[in-house]
Amino acid sequence: MSQNNGLKRLKVVLMISAVAYMFYGIGFLLIPGILVSLSGEASLALGWIRWSGGPLIALGIGSILVYRKPQGQGVFVVTSMLSGLLVGLGLLYSKLFDGSTVYTWFHMTPCFINLAIFVLLLWARQGAKEMLE
């Protein structure tokens, strides 16, 4: 029964991460100008944002694929965990130490979402570890 609960937890967290990655990925890839204007930044070369949409969409699609068949997909789960951790820490560092001029909510929302994805995947991975290996 515990294995079944672990799998359910993992699937819920994978769907949360898929939605978050797809939301930001589509936004960065298709409408980066709108995101720049929402951030409060006066101007920014959109290529610096647009390129990140592709890898985010890929992580979202990967999360959906692992959701459908999680057996043996531990490497992807660890990669997603590390992605969430590094993006979250990068955004936090940028806000605290780089003198960022964008609105605080614009920085901290994806920061907290990514750090939450890291923690949730870490938690979910523990319950489904045998299945993922």
N, C-alpha and C positions, 0 to 999 in steps of 0.2 A: 504494500500500500504506500509506503514511503517513497518508493521509486516512482509511482504514478503521480504523487503529489509534486515530486521534484520535476517531473516532465511538464506538468501543468504550469508550475511556476516559471520554468524556462520558456515555455511557449508564450505566456503572458508578457514576459519581459522582452522576448524577441519581437512581439507585435508592437510594444511600446517603442522599442528602438527603431523598428522599421518605419513607423509613422513619423517619428522625429527626424530620422535621416532623410526620408523622402520629402518631408515638408521643407526642410532647409535646403536640400539638394535641388529641388525644383525651383525654389525661390532664387537661389544663387545662380543657377544655370539660365533660367528664363527671364527673370525680372530683377537683375542686380541693381538697376537704377532706382527702382522703388525702394529696395532695401537700404541703399545708400541714403536716400532722402529720409527714410524713417530713422536712420541712425543719428541724424543731426549733423553729419559730416557735410561740409560745403561741396567738396568735389573729390572724386577718387577715380582712378582709371579702373573701369569696370572689369577688365581682364584679371585684375588681382582678386576679384571675388568670383567671377564667372567660372574659372577653372575648377574651383573647389566643389561646384555643384555635381560634377561627374562622379568623383569618388564617393560623395555622400549618397547619391542615388544608387551607386553600386553596393554600398554597405546596406542600404535599405532593401534592395533586391536580394542580397545575400541573406539578410535576416529572414525574409519571407521564405527563401528556399530551405534554410535550416529549420524554420518553423514547421515546414511540411515534412521534412525527413531529418530529424536531429541526430540519428545514430551516426557516430564516428565524426561528428563535426566540431570537436573540441577546439581545433586550431582556429576555426572561424570565430567561435565564442571568445577565445582569448584575444584574438585580433580586435574584435569589437570592444572588448573590455579596455584594452590598451588605447584604442582610438578615443574612447570616451574620456579616459583618464588624461591623456596627453592634450586633447583639445580643451578640456575643462581647465587644466592647469595653465595651458598657454593663454587662454582668455583671461584667467585670473591674474596671471603675471602681467599681461598687457595692461589691464585696467589699473593695477596697483603701482606699477613701476615705469610704464612707458609714457605716462602723461597723456593718455588717450583723451581725445576731445569728444568722442561720441557719447550719446546718452548712456548713463549707467545701466538702465534697464536693457538696452540693446546689447551690451556686453555680458551682463550677468545672467540674462535669461538662458542663452545657449550654454554659458558656463555651468550653471546649475543643472540644466538638462543633461549635459554630457557627464558631469560628475555623478548624477543620479543613475544614468545608464550604466556607468562603471560599477557602482555599488550594487545595483539590482542584478546585473549580469554575474558579478562575483557571488552574490547570494544564491541566485538561481543555478549557477554552475555547480555549487556544492551539492545540491539535491539531485542533480542529474549527471554527476561526474562519471559514473560507470557507463552510462549510455553514450556519453560524448567521446569516450576513448576508443 
